[in-house]
Amino acid sequence: MAPLLAPFPPSIEASIPQLRGQLRPPRRSFSESFSGPPPAPPLPPEIAAHFSSLSIPPSEHAFLYSTLKQGGVSSPSAIASFPPAGLQQMLSARPPPSDAPPVDIHIVVPHHSSRFSLSAAPSSTILDAAASSPVLRELIAGSCGGNMSCSTCHVLLRDARQYERSLDACEPPHVLEEAELDMLELAAGYEEGVSRLGCQVRCSEGLQVELPEEVVDLWQ
């Protein structure tokens, strides 16, 4: 019985290993595949030009664009209409770079019957941590980009000591800003002395954060 497929000519047969190496990328180990956050989205030239027109340094463009995209503001027209004061507030709220090692925070999701831990830069906010964690990003919207004008990053700090410690960064200390209080009162499942906006909570070692099941998004 004749073979169903004729053999390749010798010239093609010799080149198959080389072609296979070109067409199939090298395998990566599990640890290599999940060794860090996804790269920042490419910055469109028109958006970079818009940021430059507002005298925003080029070194801050990628951060602003990534933060806006996380909040659902991604088109050039939407970014162009975003208040410049809001962009400046994002930059001022961004923690300075630090050489300190990352801290581990723990996320509890009761309505999914799950919990997980992740590493975050010390003194970064929970919303910052969500920007660099694909899993947490799916659970925290941050529609306003951290401007305290929505409650989509509403979190619950069940540990009383951790809640009190989270107030240290308030100005004045231990006094919630009126803007945060206004948004928390609109949040589903608000609990006094437990609820905070994730964009205002700084990450610290061992911080445990519970995510509520229902989220009110006034931006939709």
SULPEUR-V806016 format. One record per residue. NEAR is the number of other ideal C-beta (glycine too) atoms within 12 Angstrom. Layout:
((NEAR) (NEAR))
This chain:
((3) (6) (6) (6) (6) (9) (11) (12) (10) (9) (8) (13) (13) (11) (15) (17) (12) (12) (13) (11) (12) (11) (11) (11) (9) (11) (9) (10) (9) (8) (8) (10) (13) (14) (11) (15) (24) (17) (11) (19) (20) (14) (28) (21) (14) (17) (32) (23) (17) (27) (32) (18) (15) (24) (13) (26) (16) (18) (15) (23) (31) (24) (31) (40) (35) (33) (39) (38) (30) (38) (36) (22) (32) (23) (17) (21) (13) (19) (34) (21) (14) (34) (19) (19) (13) (26) (35) (21) (22) (38) (26) (15) (31) (29) (24) (13) (12) (16) (8) (17) (11) (24) (23) (21) (37) (30) (34) (26) (23) (18) (16) (16) (9) (16) (20) (23) (23) (32) (25) (37) (30) (24) (26) (36) (39) (45) (44) (38) (44) (39) (39) (29) (31) (20) (22) (37) (29) (16) (34) (39) (32) (42) (33) (36) (42) (45) (35) (35) (29) (35) (38) (40) (46) (43) (46) (36) (38) (23) (21) (15) (15) (29) (28) (17) (23) (38) (24) (19) (26) (24) (16) (10) (13) (15) (13) (27) (24) (13) (23) (35) (21) (18) (35) (34) (20) (24) (33) (22) (23) (25) (20) (15) (19) (25) (33) (44) (43) (49) (46) (37) (42) (35) (43) (31) (21) (17) (37) (31) (46) (33) (38) (32) (18) (15) (29) (23) (23) (18) (23) (12))
